[in-house]
Amino acid sequence: MSRRPSALRLASAIKLASQSIDERTLARRAVDLLVTQRAVRLWPRIAAAMRRQDLAERGLLALTVTTAQPLEAATVASLGRRVSHAAFSVDSSLIGGAVVRHGDVQIDQSVRGRLAELRHRLSHNR
């Protein structure tokens, strides 16, 4: 039984191929690769991995910031000066605080996250 390639491995393969062929040929080969590997469902993750890889190669930082309440324009502008690409979203279930993601790293400073951590600690200290 063969292992199916991960989104990151497919993105890397596509990126490597793009260095030696034109965009139209690359697109056709990428779609063929996804179909033959039965990995079409991975396309959104591959595209995201390629965006992260491109930003990293250019020395840029990409963040996803989820907050319980919409951020004020001044806060968004301040973050925009420090970060090359940031996507902002609102999730009221966080109760308060924020969750910041960069690639595979997540920093959860939300009230919901802190309550979950407290619940976990209390249930394992009995």
PyMOL commands that place a pseudoatom at each C-alpha (Angstrom):
pseudoatom trace, name=CA, resn=MET, resi=1, chain=A, elem=C, hetatm=0, pos=[0.000, 0.000, 0.000]
pseudoatom trace, name=CA, resn=SER, resi=2, chain=A, elem=C, hetatm=0, pos=[1.525, 3.309, -1.052]
pseudoatom trace, name=CA, resn=ARG, resi=3, chain=A, elem=C, hetatm=0, pos=[1.421, 6.404, 1.092]
pseudoatom trace, name=CA, resn=ARG, resi=4, chain=A, elem=C, hetatm=0, pos=[-0.383, 9.382, -0.322]
pseudoatom trace, name=CA, resn=PRO, resi=5, chain=A, elem=C, hetatm=0, pos=[1.742, 12.517, -0.412]
pseudoatom trace, name=CA, resn=SER, resi=6, chain=A, elem=C, hetatm=0, pos=[1.022, 15.303, 2.029]
pseudoatom trace, name=CA, resn=ALA, resi=7, chain=A, elem=C, hetatm=0, pos=[-0.104, 18.725, 0.890]
pseudoatom trace, name=CA, resn=LEU, resi=8, chain=A, elem=C, hetatm=0, pos=[3.305, 20.172, 1.783]
pseudoatom trace, name=CA, resn=ARG, resi=9, chain=A, elem=C, hetatm=0, pos=[5.163, 17.504, -0.234]
pseudoatom trace, name=CA, resn=LEU, resi=10, chain=A, elem=C, hetatm=0, pos=[2.905, 18.094, -3.231]
pseudoatom trace, name=CA, resn=ALA, resi=11, chain=A, elem=C, hetatm=0, pos=[3.356, 21.866, -2.907]
pseudoatom trace, name=CA, resn=SER, resi=12, chain=A, elem=C, hetatm=0, pos=[7.133, 21.426, -2.792]
pseudoatom trace, name=CA, resn=ALA, resi=13, chain=A, elem=C, hetatm=0, pos=[7.052, 19.182, -5.861]
pseudoatom trace, name=CA, resn=ILE, resi=14, chain=A, elem=C, hetatm=0, pos=[4.945, 21.710, -7.752]
pseudoatom trace, name=CA, resn=LYS, resi=15, chain=A, elem=C, hetatm=0, pos=[7.242, 24.559, -6.691]
pseudoatom trace, name=CA, resn=LEU, resi=16, chain=A, elem=C, hetatm=0, pos=[10.332, 22.630, -7.824]
pseudoatom trace, name=CA, resn=ALA, resi=17, chain=A, elem=C, hetatm=0, pos=[8.722, 21.833, -11.165]
pseudoatom trace, name=CA, resn=SER, resi=18, chain=A, elem=C, hetatm=0, pos=[7.769, 25.483, -11.675]
pseudoatom trace, name=CA, resn=GLN, resi=19, chain=A, elem=C, hetatm=0, pos=[11.406, 26.506, -11.818]
pseudoatom trace, name=CA, resn=SER, resi=20, chain=A, elem=C, hetatm=0, pos=[11.955, 24.741, -15.132]
pseudoatom trace, name=CA, resn=ILE, resi=21, chain=A, elem=C, hetatm=0, pos=[8.645, 24.957, -17.059]
pseudoatom trace, name=CA, resn=ASP, resi=22, chain=A, elem=C, hetatm=0, pos=[6.124, 27.583, -18.123]
pseudoatom trace, name=CA, resn=GLU, resi=23, chain=A, elem=C, hetatm=0, pos=[3.019, 28.308, -16.034]
pseudoatom trace, name=CA, resn=ARG, resi=24, chain=A, elem=C, hetatm=0, pos=[0.496, 26.644, -18.364]
pseudoatom trace, name=CA, resn=THR, resi=25, chain=A, elem=C, hetatm=0, pos=[2.464, 23.392, -18.449]
pseudoatom trace, name=CA, resn=LEU, resi=26, chain=A, elem=C, hetatm=0, pos=[2.968, 23.602, -14.692]
pseudoatom trace, name=CA, resn=ALA, resi=27, chain=A, elem=C, hetatm=0, pos=[-0.759, 24.023, -14.070]
pseudoatom trace, name=CA, resn=ARG, resi=28, chain=A, elem=C, hetatm=0, pos=[-1.602, 21.068, -16.319]
pseudoatom trace, name=CA, resn=ARG, resi=29, chain=A, elem=C, hetatm=0, pos=[1.004, 18.845, -14.654]
pseudoatom trace, name=CA, resn=ALA, resi=30, chain=A, elem=C, hetatm=0, pos=[-0.100, 19.914, -11.168]
pseudoatom trace, name=CA, resn=VAL, resi=31, chain=A, elem=C, hetatm=0, pos=[-3.705, 18.966, -11.922]
pseudoatom trace, name=CA, resn=ASP, resi=32, chain=A, elem=C, hetatm=0, pos=[-2.557, 15.657, -13.454]
pseudoatom trace, name=CA, resn=LEU, resi=33, chain=A, elem=C, hetatm=0, pos=[-0.484, 14.952, -10.337]
pseudoatom trace, name=CA, resn=LEU, resi=34, chain=A, elem=C, hetatm=0, pos=[-3.425, 15.684, -8.058]
pseudoatom trace, name=CA, resn=VAL, resi=35, chain=A, elem=C, hetatm=0, pos=[-5.760, 13.465, -10.078]
pseudoatom trace, name=CA, resn=THR, resi=36, chain=A, elem=C, hetatm=0, pos=[-3.335, 10.537, -10.386]
pseudoatom trace, name=CA, resn=GLN, resi=37, chain=A, elem=C, hetatm=0, pos=[-2.555, 10.695, -6.678]
pseudoatom trace, name=CA, resn=ARG, resi=38, chain=A, elem=C, hetatm=0, pos=[-6.281, 10.975, -5.869]
pseudoatom trace, name=CA, resn=ALA, resi=39, chain=A, elem=C, hetatm=0, pos=[-5.387, 14.121, -3.988]
pseudoatom trace, name=CA, resn=VAL, resi=40, chain=A, elem=C, hetatm=0, pos=[-7.692, 16.729, -5.534]
pseudoatom trace, name=CA, resn=ARG, resi=41, chain=A, elem=C, hetatm=0, pos=[-9.280, 17.238, -2.109]
pseudoatom trace, name=CA, resn=LEU, resi=42, chain=A, elem=C, hetatm=0, pos=[-5.868, 18.483, -0.931]
pseudoatom trace, name=CA, resn=TRP, resi=43, chain=A, elem=C, hetatm=0, pos=[-5.814, 21.430, -3.356]
pseudoatom trace, name=CA, resn=PRO, resi=44, chain=A, elem=C, hetatm=0, pos=[-6.838, 24.087, -0.778]
pseudoatom trace, name=CA, resn=ARG, resi=45, chain=A, elem=C, hetatm=0, pos=[-4.126, 22.862, 1.609]
pseudoatom trace, name=CA, resn=ILE, resi=46, chain=A, elem=C, hetatm=0, pos=[-1.572, 22.710, -1.217]
pseudoatom trace, name=CA, resn=ALA, resi=47, chain=A, elem=C, hetatm=0, pos=[-2.385, 26.275, -2.264]
pseudoatom trace, name=CA, resn=ALA, resi=48, chain=A, elem=C, hetatm=0, pos=[-2.049, 27.447, 1.356]
pseudoatom trace, name=CA, resn=ALA, resi=49, chain=A, elem=C, hetatm=0, pos=[1.270, 25.605, 1.736]
pseudoatom trace, name=CA, resn=MET, resi=50, chain=A, elem=C, hetatm=0, pos=[2.542, 27.190, -1.485]
pseudoatom trace, name=CA, resn=ARG, resi=51, chain=A, elem=C, hetatm=0, pos=[1.535, 30.675, -0.246]
pseudoatom trace, name=CA, resn=ARG, resi=52, chain=A, elem=C, hetatm=0, pos=[3.314, 30.092, 3.084]
pseudoatom trace, name=CA, resn=GLN, resi=53, chain=A, elem=C, hetatm=0, pos=[6.380, 28.745, 1.293]
pseudoatom trace, name=CA, resn=ASP, resi=54, chain=A, elem=C, hetatm=0, pos=[6.479, 31.745, -1.047]
pseudoatom trace, name=CA, resn=LEU, resi=55, chain=A, elem=C, hetatm=0, pos=[6.159, 34.218, 1.837]
pseudoatom trace, name=CA, resn=ALA, resi=56, chain=A, elem=C, hetatm=0, pos=[8.859, 32.396, 3.822]
pseudoatom trace, name=CA, resn=GLU, resi=57, chain=A, elem=C, hetatm=0, pos=[11.239, 32.464, 0.844]
pseudoatom trace, name=CA, resn=ARG, resi=58, chain=A, elem=C, hetatm=0, pos=[10.728, 36.217, 0.600]
pseudoatom trace, name=CA, resn=GLY, resi=59, chain=A, elem=C, hetatm=0, pos=[11.343, 36.603, 4.356]
pseudoatom trace, name=CA, resn=LEU, resi=60, chain=A, elem=C, hetatm=0, pos=[7.760, 37.636, 5.047]
pseudoatom trace, name=CA, resn=LEU, resi=61, chain=A, elem=C, hetatm=0, pos=[5.552, 36.596, 7.944]
pseudoatom trace, name=CA, resn=ALA, resi=62, chain=A, elem=C, hetatm=0, pos=[1.959, 35.447, 7.442]
pseudoatom trace, name=CA, resn=LEU, resi=63, chain=A, elem=C, hetatm=0, pos=[-0.440, 35.258, 10.367]
pseudoatom trace, name=CA, resn=THR, resi=64, chain=A, elem=C, hetatm=0, pos=[-4.042, 34.324, 10.916]
pseudoatom trace, name=CA, resn=VAL, resi=65, chain=A, elem=C, hetatm=0, pos=[-5.528, 36.264, 13.812]
pseudoatom trace, name=CA, resn=THR, resi=66, chain=A, elem=C, hetatm=0, pos=[-8.897, 35.240, 15.251]
pseudoatom trace, name=CA, resn=THR, resi=67, chain=A, elem=C, hetatm=0, pos=[-10.437, 37.449, 17.920]
pseudoatom trace, name=CA, resn=ALA, resi=68, chain=A, elem=C, hetatm=0, pos=[-13.634, 37.360, 19.956]
pseudoatom trace, name=CA, resn=GLN, resi=69, chain=A, elem=C, hetatm=0, pos=[-14.541, 40.902, 18.892]
pseudoatom trace, name=CA, resn=PRO, resi=70, chain=A, elem=C, hetatm=0, pos=[-13.631, 42.838, 15.736]
pseudoatom trace, name=CA, resn=LEU, resi=71, chain=A, elem=C, hetatm=0, pos=[-10.327, 44.665, 16.111]
pseudoatom trace, name=CA, resn=GLU, resi=72, chain=A, elem=C, hetatm=0, pos=[-10.186, 48.442, 15.940]
pseudoatom trace, name=CA, resn=ALA, resi=73, chain=A, elem=C, hetatm=0, pos=[-8.770, 49.896, 12.719]
pseudoatom trace, name=CA, resn=ALA, resi=74, chain=A, elem=C, hetatm=0, pos=[-5.753, 51.324, 14.572]
pseudoatom trace, name=CA, resn=THR, resi=75, chain=A, elem=C, hetatm=0, pos=[-4.873, 47.871, 15.938]
pseudoatom trace, name=CA, resn=VAL, resi=76, chain=A, elem=C, hetatm=0, pos=[-5.161, 46.278, 12.491]
pseudoatom trace, name=CA, resn=ALA, resi=77, chain=A, elem=C, hetatm=0, pos=[-2.986, 49.040, 11.001]
pseudoatom trace, name=CA, resn=SER, resi=78, chain=A, elem=C, hetatm=0, pos=[-0.380, 48.596, 13.733]
pseudoatom trace, name=CA, resn=LEU, resi=79, chain=A, elem=C, hetatm=0, pos=[-0.217, 44.834, 13.106]
pseudoatom trace, name=CA, resn=GLY, resi=80, chain=A, elem=C, hetatm=0, pos=[-0.053, 45.458, 9.363]
pseudoatom trace, name=CA, resn=ARG, resi=81, chain=A, elem=C, hetatm=0, pos=[3.143, 47.459, 9.804]
pseudoatom trace, name=CA, resn=ARG, resi=82, chain=A, elem=C, hetatm=0, pos=[4.793, 44.572, 11.677]
pseudoatom trace, name=CA, resn=VAL, resi=83, chain=A, elem=C, hetatm=0, pos=[3.482, 41.628, 9.649]
pseudoatom trace, name=CA, resn=SER, resi=84, chain=A, elem=C, hetatm=0, pos=[3.613, 41.162, 5.886]
pseudoatom trace, name=CA, resn=HIS, resi=85, chain=A, elem=C, hetatm=0, pos=[0.327, 39.308, 5.532]
pseudoatom trace, name=CA, resn=ALA, resi=86, chain=A, elem=C, hetatm=0, pos=[-2.373, 38.896, 8.140]
pseudoatom trace, name=CA, resn=ALA, resi=87, chain=A, elem=C, hetatm=0, pos=[-5.855, 37.464, 7.826]
pseudoatom trace, name=CA, resn=PHE, resi=88, chain=A, elem=C, hetatm=0, pos=[-8.295, 38.575, 10.495]
pseudoatom trace, name=CA, resn=SER, resi=89, chain=A, elem=C, hetatm=0, pos=[-11.474, 36.807, 11.553]
pseudoatom trace, name=CA, resn=VAL, resi=90, chain=A, elem=C, hetatm=0, pos=[-13.955, 37.001, 14.416]
pseudoatom trace, name=CA, resn=ASP, resi=91, chain=A, elem=C, hetatm=0, pos=[-15.161, 34.026, 16.452]
pseudoatom trace, name=CA, resn=SER, resi=92, chain=A, elem=C, hetatm=0, pos=[-17.398, 35.032, 19.345]
pseudoatom trace, name=CA, resn=SER, resi=93, chain=A, elem=C, hetatm=0, pos=[-17.026, 31.569, 20.907]
pseudoatom trace, name=CA, resn=LEU, resi=94, chain=A, elem=C, hetatm=0, pos=[-13.525, 32.645, 22.010]
pseudoatom trace, name=CA, resn=ILE, resi=95, chain=A, elem=C, hetatm=0, pos=[-15.304, 34.791, 24.639]
pseudoatom trace, name=CA, resn=GLY, resi=96, chain=A, elem=C, hetatm=0, pos=[-12.306, 37.140, 24.823]
pseudoatom trace, name=CA, resn=GLY, resi=97, chain=A, elem=C, hetatm=0, pos=[-8.683, 37.334, 23.729]
pseudoatom trace, name=CA, resn=ALA, resi=98, chain=A, elem=C, hetatm=0, pos=[-7.259, 35.966, 20.490]
pseudoatom trace, name=CA, resn=VAL, resi=99, chain=A, elem=C, hetatm=0, pos=[-5.795, 32.970, 18.704]
pseudoatom trace, name=CA, resn=VAL, resi=100, chain=A, elem=C, hetatm=0, pos=[-2.797, 33.644, 16.453]
pseudoatom trace, name=CA, resn=ARG, resi=101, chain=A, elem=C, hetatm=0, pos=[-1.590, 31.095, 13.907]
pseudoatom trace, name=CA, resn=HIS, resi=102, chain=A, elem=C, hetatm=0, pos=[1.584, 31.048, 11.854]
pseudoatom trace, name=CA, resn=GLY, resi=103, chain=A, elem=C, hetatm=0, pos=[1.952, 27.878, 9.808]
pseudoatom trace, name=CA, resn=ASP, resi=104, chain=A, elem=C, hetatm=0, pos=[1.734, 24.966, 12.218]
pseudoatom trace, name=CA, resn=VAL, resi=105, chain=A, elem=C, hetatm=0, pos=[2.237, 27.132, 15.311]
pseudoatom trace, name=CA, resn=GLN, resi=106, chain=A, elem=C, hetatm=0, pos=[-0.793, 28.307, 17.251]
pseudoatom trace, name=CA, resn=ILE, resi=107, chain=A, elem=C, hetatm=0, pos=[-0.810, 30.643, 20.224]
pseudoatom trace, name=CA, resn=ASP, resi=108, chain=A, elem=C, hetatm=0, pos=[-4.148, 30.538, 21.989]
pseudoatom trace, name=CA, resn=GLN, resi=109, chain=A, elem=C, hetatm=0, pos=[-4.654, 33.408, 24.405]
pseudoatom trace, name=CA, resn=SER, resi=110, chain=A, elem=C, hetatm=0, pos=[-8.430, 33.258, 24.269]
pseudoatom trace, name=CA, resn=VAL, resi=111, chain=A, elem=C, hetatm=0, pos=[-10.664, 32.883, 27.293]
pseudoatom trace, name=CA, resn=ARG, resi=112, chain=A, elem=C, hetatm=0, pos=[-12.091, 29.707, 25.735]
pseudoatom trace, name=CA, resn=GLY, resi=113, chain=A, elem=C, hetatm=0, pos=[-8.579, 28.288, 25.346]
pseudoatom trace, name=CA, resn=ARG, resi=114, chain=A, elem=C, hetatm=0, pos=[-7.592, 29.175, 28.889]
pseudoatom trace, name=CA, resn=LEU, resi=115, chain=A, elem=C, hetatm=0, pos=[-10.782, 27.603, 30.268]
pseudoatom trace, name=CA, resn=ALA, resi=116, chain=A, elem=C, hetatm=0, pos=[-10.117, 24.427, 28.265]
pseudoatom trace, name=CA, resn=GLU, resi=117, chain=A, elem=C, hetatm=0, pos=[-6.571, 24.299, 29.623]
pseudoatom trace, name=CA, resn=LEU, resi=118, chain=A, elem=C, hetatm=0, pos=[-7.844, 24.788, 33.192]
pseudoatom trace, name=CA, resn=ARG, resi=119, chain=A, elem=C, hetatm=0, pos=[-10.475, 22.058, 32.675]
pseudoatom trace, name=CA, resn=HIS, resi=120, chain=A, elem=C, hetatm=0, pos=[-7.766, 19.723, 31.393]
pseudoatom trace, name=CA, resn=ARG, resi=121, chain=A, elem=C, hetatm=0, pos=[-5.475, 20.424, 34.366]
pseudoatom trace, name=CA, resn=LEU, resi=122, chain=A, elem=C, hetatm=0, pos=[-8.253, 19.949, 36.881]
pseudoatom trace, name=CA, resn=SER, resi=123, chain=A, elem=C, hetatm=0, pos=[-9.431, 16.676, 35.351]
pseudoatom trace, name=CA, resn=HIS, resi=124, chain=A, elem=C, hetatm=0, pos=[-5.883, 15.229, 35.316]
pseudoatom trace, name=CA, resn=ASN, resi=125, chain=A, elem=C, hetatm=0, pos=[-4.986, 16.279, 38.889]
pseudoatom trace, name=CA, resn=ARG, resi=126, chain=A, elem=C, hetatm=0, pos=[-7.634, 14.242, 40.673]
for i in range(1, 126): cmd.bond("trace and resi %d" % i, "trace and resi %d" % (i + 1))
show_as sticks, trace
zoom trace
